[in-house]
Amino acid sequence: MKTENAWPSYTKKDEDQLNTLIEGYKDYLFKGKTEREGNDYIVALAKKHGYKDLDSLVKAGKKLKAGDKVYASNMGKTVAMFEIGSEDLEDGMNILGAHIDSPRLDVKQNPLYEDTDLAYFDTHYYGGIKKYQWVTLPLAIHGVVVKADGTKINVVIGEEDNDPVFCVTDILIHLADSQMTTPAGKAVKGEALDLLVGSRPIKFKKDEKDKSDAVSKNLLAILKKKYNFDEKDLLSAELEVVPAGKPRDMGIDSSMVIAYGQDDKVCAYTSLIAQLNVTKVKRTTCTLLCDKEEIGSVGATGMQSRFFENCVAEILALLGKTGDLPLRRCLKNSFMLSSDVSAGYDPLYADRFEKKNASLLGHGMVFNKFTGSRGKSGSNDANAEYVAKIRGIMEKDKVFYQTAELGKVDVGGGGTIAYILSLYDMEVIDCGVAVLNMHAPWEVTSKADIYETEKGYEAFLKNA
């Protein structure tokens, strides 16, 4: 079966709606490069659309009713949004779930060192990356520094036009004989992904005895003046190194977006917009945007935490339903789209794909019945009945969609948060947007696929 390219079907109205969606998406990508920044962006937009803080409602003991909109933020890194439907919550929800973390370099807790008047930040990479892709790029530092007294300092260096940027250096081609014959996975070592951050020494006073590490001391003086923190405050910091610069239209026809972090911010943003657009619902709608997916959904802000379950329990209590059984019924009776990206077919690497089961750019929303690797290991494999239900929803609302696998059998694979939610006995399927250059510093998506995916999420929230 062949799928059709969505672009030829678009009317002027479609193109206007597409362009509005894409401009908002690019704004989110630039302002939400880290999970903390993404959380803040999402919460601010939710508040503008009438969403109330769940924790505040719980403390006030305020009861909920159909039409109420609530959100919860977990440690500033994971967000859950709910619109209460007119039907009994025990009968389940329609859930969109994506993640807002992306592969990057994390600055270590004791990062600053100096060698031959060059100062570096030591880093530890986060998530699955090709290490050689991160050298010689303009990079920015985003994050927070938290002082011992609890003062939190937001840091962003490298995004404004007059900001300095940073890079990981690489050996020049003239001296790269051994590197060029080394397998790509070993050509750049993890401990060599250190960020060059300065080279100008401080001017010591004549009577100063310790004149070592002059460049590092100059950098610390600059940071102290601009941000008011000391080197020891880096022990309680979360500083993330990401590609510097804004998302851009790509292609002579401007049909694509090239940007950092589209895995999985492209699904997070389209889920967010669908949640905000679909109102006055029968079944309660939920959009869950979480952290730590790229390292296994672990920790207090990952999908394996109890955050989501606790939120649903609190909402049930505010609806007058307490105890464990209403929560279990609600989760079991829910439907979910695990919204994560798929590997877009790349003709330059055709041998990695099985073409008739690959996702094509411009052909719409992608459904993956299963993910995993080898013999579907680590996969949630959606039931045929649920796939049929989803097909009916998409076709009723004339959403362009396709199905795919993540490359040829035994070539590789990957996972999502789908299997975690399926543990509640709810129906779950993976879906999202096809991406080229997945996990690279700059990823590529089709604007048409973004538009169709947002339409598909709206159709699901309304009709599942």
C-alpha positions as CSV (number, residue, x, y, z in Angstrom):
1,M,0.0,0.0,0.0
2,K,1.2,3.5,-0.9
3,T,0.6,6.6,1.1
4,E,0.0,10.0,-0.4
5,N,2.0,13.2,0.1
6,A,-0.2,15.7,2.0
7,W,1.1,18.9,0.4
8,P,-0.9,18.8,-2.9
9,S,-4.2,18.6,-0.9
10,Y,-3.8,21.9,1.0
11,T,-6.1,24.8,0.5
12,K,-5.1,28.4,1.3
13,K,-6.8,27.9,4.7
14,D,-4.8,24.8,5.4
15,E,-1.5,26.7,4.5
16,D,-2.4,29.6,6.7
17,Q,-3.2,27.3,9.7
18,L,0.0,25.3,8.9
19,N,2.2,28.5,8.9
20,T,0.7,29.7,12.2
21,L,1.3,26.3,13.8
22,I,4.9,26.2,12.6
23,E,5.8,29.7,13.7
24,G,4.5,28.9,17.2
25,Y,6.5,25.6,17.1
26,K,9.7,27.4,16.2
27,D,9.2,29.8,19.0
28,Y,8.8,26.9,21.5
29,L,11.9,25.1,20.1
30,F,14.0,28.2,20.7
31,K,12.6,29.2,24.1
32,G,12.3,25.6,25.4
33,K,15.7,24.0,24.6
34,T,15.9,22.3,28.0
35,E,13.2,20.5,29.9
36,R,13.1,23.3,32.5
37,E,12.6,25.9,29.9
38,G,10.0,23.8,28.1
39,N,8.1,23.2,31.3
40,D,8.0,27.0,32.0
41,Y,6.9,27.7,28.4
42,I,4.1,25.1,28.6
43,V,2.8,26.2,32.0
44,A,2.7,29.8,30.9
45,L,0.7,29.0,27.8
46,A,-1.6,26.7,29.8
47,K,-2.3,29.5,32.3
48,K,-3.3,31.8,29.4
49,H,-5.9,29.2,28.4
50,G,-7.4,29.0,31.8
51,Y,-5.6,26.1,33.4
52,K,-5.3,26.2,37.2
53,D,-2.5,24.7,39.3
54,L,-3.6,21.4,40.7
55,D,-1.6,21.7,43.9
56,S,-3.3,25.0,44.7
57,L,-6.7,23.5,44.2
58,V,-5.8,20.5,46.4
59,K,-4.6,22.8,49.2
60,A,-7.8,24.9,48.9
61,G,-10.0,21.8,48.9
62,K,-11.8,23.1,45.8
63,K,-14.0,20.6,44.0
64,L,-13.7,20.0,40.3
65,K,-16.5,19.7,37.7
66,A,-16.8,19.2,34.0
67,G,-15.1,21.9,32.0
68,D,-12.4,22.6,34.6
69,K,-8.9,22.8,33.4
70,V,-5.9,21.9,35.6
71,Y,-2.2,21.4,35.3
72,A,0.5,20.0,37.5
73,S,4.3,20.6,37.2
74,N,6.7,18.1,38.7
75,M,10.0,19.7,39.9
76,G,9.8,22.1,37.0
77,K,10.6,19.4,34.4
78,T,7.4,17.4,33.7
79,V,3.9,18.8,33.1
80,A,0.5,17.1,33.1
81,M,-2.6,19.0,31.8
82,F,-6.2,17.8,32.2
83,E,-9.6,19.1,31.0
84,I,-12.3,17.4,33.0
85,G,-15.0,15.8,30.7
86,S,-18.7,15.4,31.2
87,E,-18.4,11.6,31.5
88,D,-17.3,9.8,34.6
89,L,-13.6,9.8,35.0
90,E,-13.6,6.2,36.0
91,D,-14.6,5.5,32.4
92,G,-11.1,6.7,31.4
93,M,-9.3,9.5,29.7
94,N,-7.9,10.2,26.2
95,I,-4.2,10.8,26.8
96,L,-1.4,12.3,24.8
97,G,2.1,11.6,26.2
98,A,5.4,13.0,24.9
99,H,8.8,14.0,26.3
100,I,10.5,17.3,26.5
101,D,14.1,16.2,27.1
102,S,16.6,15.8,24.2
103,P,20.1,14.5,23.8
104,R,22.8,17.0,24.8
105,L,25.9,17.5,26.9
106,D,25.6,18.0,30.6
107,V,28.3,20.1,32.5
108,K,29.8,18.0,35.3
109,Q,29.5,19.1,39.0
110,N,33.2,19.9,39.2
111,P,33.8,21.1,35.6
112,L,36.3,23.8,35.3
113,Y,39.9,23.1,34.5
114,E,42.8,24.7,32.6
115,D,45.6,23.5,30.3
116,T,48.1,25.7,28.5
117,D,46.0,28.9,29.0
118,L,42.9,27.3,27.7
119,A,39.9,26.8,30.1
120,Y,37.4,24.0,29.7
121,F,34.1,22.7,31.2
122,D,34.2,19.0,31.6
123,T,30.9,17.4,30.3
124,H,29.0,14.1,30.4
125,Y,26.8,13.4,27.4
126,Y,23.1,12.7,28.0
127,G,21.1,10.3,25.9
128,G,22.1,8.5,22.7
129,I,24.4,10.6,20.5
130,K,27.0,10.2,17.8
131,K,29.8,11.9,19.7
132,Y,31.6,13.0,16.5
133,Q,28.6,15.1,15.6
134,W,29.1,17.4,18.6
135,V,32.6,18.8,17.7
136,T,33.2,22.2,16.1
137,L,29.6,23.4,16.4
138,P,28.6,26.7,18.0
139,L,27.1,25.6,21.4
140,A,25.2,27.4,24.1
141,I,24.9,26.8,27.8
142,H,21.4,26.7,29.4
143,G,20.4,25.9,32.9
144,V,20.2,26.8,36.6
145,V,22.7,27.3,39.4
146,V,21.3,26.8,42.9
147,K,23.2,28.4,45.7
148,A,23.4,26.8,49.2
149,D,20.8,29.2,50.5
150,G,18.3,28.1,47.9
151,T,18.8,31.1,45.5
152,K,18.1,29.9,42.0
153,I,20.0,31.6,39.1
154,N,18.9,31.0,35.5
155,V,21.8,30.9,33.0
156,V,21.6,31.2,29.2
157,I,24.8,32.0,27.3
158,G,25.1,31.8,23.6
159,E,21.7,32.6,22.2
160,E,21.7,36.4,21.8
161,D,23.4,38.0,18.8
162,N,26.0,39.6,21.1
163,D,26.6,36.5,23.3
164,P,29.7,34.4,23.1
165,V,29.3,30.8,22.1
166,F,31.3,27.7,22.9
167,C,32.6,24.6,21.1
168,V,34.1,21.2,21.5
169,T,37.4,21.2,19.5
170,D,38.5,18.6,17.0
171,I,41.9,17.6,15.6
172,L,42.9,19.2,12.3
173,I,42.7,17.1,9.2
174,H,46.5,17.4,8.8
175,L,47.1,15.4,12.0
176,A,44.1,13.1,11.9
177,D,45.6,10.0,10.2
178,S,44.8,7.7,13.2
179,Q,41.4,9.3,13.8
180,M,40.4,8.9,10.2
181,T,41.0,5.1,10.4
182,T,39.1,4.7,13.7
183,P,35.5,3.5,13.7
184,A,33.1,6.5,14.0
185,G,31.8,5.3,17.4
186,K,35.3,5.6,18.8
187,A,36.8,8.5,16.9
188,V,35.7,11.0,19.6
189,K,35.8,9.7,23.2
190,G,33.1,10.8,25.7
191,E,35.8,12.3,28.0
192,A,37.0,14.4,25.0
193,L,33.6,16.2,24.7
194,D,34.9,19.1,26.9
195,L,33.7,22.6,26.2
196,L,36.3,25.3,25.4
197,V,35.1,28.3,27.5
198,G,37.9,30.8,27.6
199,S,41.6,31.7,26.9
200,R,42.1,35.2,28.4
201,P,44.0,35.3,31.7
202,I,43.2,37.6,34.6
203,K,45.5,40.5,35.4
204,F,47.1,39.6,38.7
205,K,48.3,42.2,41.2
206,K,52.1,42.4,41.5
207,D,52.0,41.2,45.1
208,E,49.6,38.3,44.4
209,K,51.4,35.0,45.3
210,D,49.2,32.4,43.5
211,K,49.2,33.2,39.8
212,S,48.1,29.8,38.7
213,D,45.0,29.1,36.5
214,A,44.8,32.7,35.4
215,V,42.2,32.0,32.7
216,S,39.9,30.1,35.0
217,K,40.1,32.8,37.6
218,N,39.1,35.4,35.0
219,L,36.1,33.3,33.9
220,L,35.0,32.9,37.5
221,A,35.3,36.6,38.0
222,I,33.1,37.3,34.9
223,L,30.5,34.7,36.1
224,K,30.5,36.2,39.6
225,K,29.9,39.7,38.2
226,K,27.2,38.7,35.7
227,Y,25.3,35.9,37.6
228,N,26.6,36.3,41.2
229,F,27.7,32.7,41.9
230,D,31.0,31.1,42.8
231,E,32.8,28.0,41.6
232,K,31.5,26.0,44.5
233,D,27.9,26.8,43.4
234,L,28.5,24.6,40.3
235,L,28.2,21.6,42.6
236,S,24.5,22.3,42.8
237,A,24.0,23.4,39.2
238,E,22.2,21.8,36.2
239,L,23.9,23.3,33.1
240,E,23.1,21.8,29.7
241,V,25.1,22.3,26.5
242,V,23.0,22.6,23.4
243,P,23.4,23.8,19.8
244,A,23.3,27.6,19.7
245,G,20.9,29.3,17.3
246,K,17.3,29.5,16.3
247,P,15.2,27.0,14.4
248,R,15.1,27.7,10.6
249,D,13.0,26.9,7.7
250,M,14.8,24.4,5.4
251,G,14.7,23.8,1.7
252,I,14.3,26.2,-1.2
253,D,10.5,25.6,-0.8
254,S,10.7,26.2,3.0
255,S,8.8,22.9,3.4
256,M,10.9,21.7,6.4
257,V,12.1,22.8,9.8
258,I,15.7,22.3,10.9
259,A,16.3,22.7,14.6
260,Y,17.8,21.2,17.8
261,G,15.6,19.0,20.0
262,Q,12.8,18.1,17.6
263,D,12.9,14.6,19.2
264,D,10.6,14.9,21.0
265,K,9.6,18.5,21.2
266,V,7.8,18.2,17.9
267,C,5.3,15.8,19.5
268,A,5.2,17.7,22.7
269,Y,4.2,21.0,21.0
270,T,1.6,19.4,18.8
271,S,0.2,17.6,21.8
272,L,0.1,20.8,23.8
273,I,-1.7,22.7,21.0
274,A,-4.2,19.9,20.5
275,Q,-4.9,19.9,24.3
276,L,-5.5,23.7,24.3
277,N,-7.7,23.6,21.1
278,V,-10.0,20.7,22.1
279,T,-12.5,22.0,24.7
280,K,-15.9,21.0,26.1
281,V,-15.0,17.4,26.0
282,K,-17.0,14.3,27.0
283,R,-14.1,12.1,28.0
284,T,-11.4,13.9,30.2
285,T,-8.4,14.8,28.0
286,C,-4.9,14.7,29.3
287,T,-1.5,15.8,27.8
288,L,1.5,14.5,29.7
289,L,4.9,16.0,28.8
290,C,7.7,14.3,30.7
291,D,11.4,14.3,31.3
292,K,14.2,11.7,31.2
293,E,12.8,9.6,28.3
294,E,16.2,9.7,26.6
295,I,17.8,7.9,29.5
296,G,15.1,5.3,30.2
297,S,12.3,7.5,31.7
298,V,13.9,7.0,35.1
299,G,14.0,9.2,38.2
300,A,11.5,11.4,39.9
301,T,10.7,13.4,36.7
302,G,10.7,10.4,34.4
303,M,7.6,8.5,33.2
304,Q,8.4,5.6,35.6
305,S,7.8,7.9,38.6
306,R,4.4,8.1,40.4
307,F,3.8,11.7,39.3
308,F,1.1,10.9,36.7
309,E,-0.6,8.4,38.9
310,N,-0.6,10.8,41.8
311,C,-2.1,13.6,39.7
312,V,-5.0,11.4,38.6
313,A,-5.6,10.3,42.1
314,E,-5.8,13.9,43.3
315,I,-8.2,14.8,40.5
316,L,-10.4,11.9,41.3
317,A,-10.5,13.0,45.0
318,L,-11.5,16.5,43.9
319,L,-14.3,14.9,42.0
320,G,-15.4,13.1,45.1
321,K,-13.9,9.7,44.3
322,T,-11.4,8.3,46.8
323,G,-9.7,5.0,47.3
324,D,-7.6,2.9,45.0
325,L,-10.3,1.3,42.8
326,P,-11.5,4.4,41.0
327,L,-7.9,5.2,40.1
328,R,-7.3,1.7,38.7
329,R,-10.5,1.8,36.7
330,C,-9.7,5.2,35.3
331,L,-6.2,4.2,34.1
332,K,-7.4,0.8,32.7
333,N,-10.2,2.4,30.7
334,S,-8.0,5.1,29.2
335,F,-6.7,5.4,25.7
336,M,-3.3,6.7,24.9
337,L,-1.1,7.9,22.0
338,S,2.5,7.6,23.0
339,S,3.7,10.6,21.0
340,D,7.2,10.2,19.9
341,V,9.1,10.6,16.7
342,S,9.8,8.0,14.0
343,A,12.8,7.5,11.8
344,G,12.1,9.3,8.5
345,Y,13.2,7.4,5.4
346,D,16.4,8.7,4.0
347,P,17.3,7.7,0.4
348,L,21.0,8.3,1.2
349,Y,20.8,5.5,3.7
350,A,18.2,3.3,2.0
351,D,19.9,0.0,3.1
352,R,18.9,0.8,6.8
353,F,15.2,0.8,6.0
354,E,12.5,-1.6,4.7
355,K,10.9,1.0,2.3
356,K,7.3,-0.1,2.3
357,N,7.3,-0.1,6.1
358,A,9.2,3.2,6.5
359,S,7.8,6.7,7.3
360,L,8.1,9.2,4.5
361,L,8.5,13.0,5.0
362,G,5.3,14.8,3.9
363,H,3.1,11.8,4.1
364,G,1.5,12.7,7.5
365,M,1.3,11.4,11.0
366,V,3.2,8.1,11.7
367,F,1.9,5.2,13.7
368,N,4.3,2.5,15.0
369,K,2.3,-0.5,16.1
370,F,5.4,-1.6,17.9
371,T,8.9,-0.3,18.5
372,G,11.7,-2.1,20.4
373,S,14.7,-3.9,18.8
374,R,15.5,-7.3,17.4
375,G,12.5,-9.5,18.2
376,K,10.4,-6.5,19.3
377,S,12.4,-6.5,22.6
378,G,11.3,-3.7,24.9
379,S,8.3,-2.9,22.8
380,N,4.7,-2.0,23.4
381,D,2.9,-3.9,20.7
382,A,-0.6,-2.3,20.2
383,N,-3.6,-4.5,19.8
384,A,-5.1,-4.9,16.3
385,E,-8.5,-3.7,17.7
386,Y,-7.0,-0.5,19.0
387,V,-5.1,0.1,15.7
388,A,-8.4,-0.3,13.9
389,K,-10.1,2.2,16.3
390,I,-7.4,4.7,15.7
391,R,-7.6,4.2,11.9
392,G,-11.3,5.0,12.0
393,I,-10.7,8.2,14.0
394,M,-8.0,9.5,11.6
395,E,-10.0,8.6,8.5
396,K,-13.1,10.3,9.8
397,D,-11.3,13.6,10.3
398,K,-9.3,13.2,7.0
399,V,-5.9,13.1,8.7
400,F,-3.0,12.0,6.5
401,Y,-1.3,9.2,8.3
402,Q,1.1,6.3,7.6
403,T,2.5,3.3,9.5
404,A,6.1,2.4,10.0
405,E,8.8,0.4,11.7
406,L,12.1,1.8,13.1
407,G,14.3,0.5,10.3
408,K,15.0,-3.0,9.1
409,V,14.7,-6.0,11.4
410,D,17.9,-6.5,13.3
411,V,19.4,-3.2,12.1
412,G,18.7,-1.3,15.3
413,G,15.6,-0.1,17.2
414,G,14.5,2.1,20.0
415,G,11.8,2.6,22.7
416,T,9.4,5.2,24.0
417,I,7.2,5.7,27.1
418,A,4.4,3.5,25.7
419,Y,5.3,0.3,27.6
420,I,5.2,2.2,30.9
421,L,1.6,3.4,30.4
422,S,0.5,0.0,29.1
423,L,1.3,-1.5,32.5
424,Y,-2.0,0.1,33.7
425,D,-3.8,-2.2,31.2
426,M,-4.7,0.8,29.0
427,E,-4.6,0.7,25.2
428,V,-1.5,2.5,23.9
429,I,0.1,3.0,20.5
430,D,3.2,4.9,19.4
431,C,2.8,7.7,17.0
432,G,4.3,11.0,15.9
433,V,6.4,12.8,13.3
434,A,9.0,11.4,11.0
435,V,12.5,12.9,11.6
436,L,15.7,13.0,9.6
437,N,19.0,13.2,11.5
438,M,17.3,11.9,14.7
439,H,19.5,12.6,17.8
440,A,21.8,14.8,15.8
441,P,22.4,18.4,17.0
442,W,20.2,19.6,14.1
443,E,17.2,17.5,13.2
444,V,14.8,17.8,10.2
445,T,11.0,17.5,10.0
446,S,8.4,18.2,7.4
447,K,5.9,21.1,8.1
448,A,3.1,19.0,6.6
449,D,3.8,16.1,9.0
450,I,3.7,18.5,12.0
451,Y,0.4,20.0,10.8
452,E,-1.2,16.5,10.2
453,T,0.1,15.3,13.6
454,E,-1.5,18.2,15.4
455,K,-4.8,17.5,13.5
456,G,-4.5,13.8,14.4
457,Y,-4.0,14.6,18.1
458,E,-7.1,16.8,18.1
459,A,-9.1,14.0,16.4
460,F,-8.0,11.5,19.0
461,L,-8.8,13.8,22.0
462,K,-12.3,14.5,20.6
463,N,-13.3,11.0,19.4
464,A,-11.4,8.2,21.1
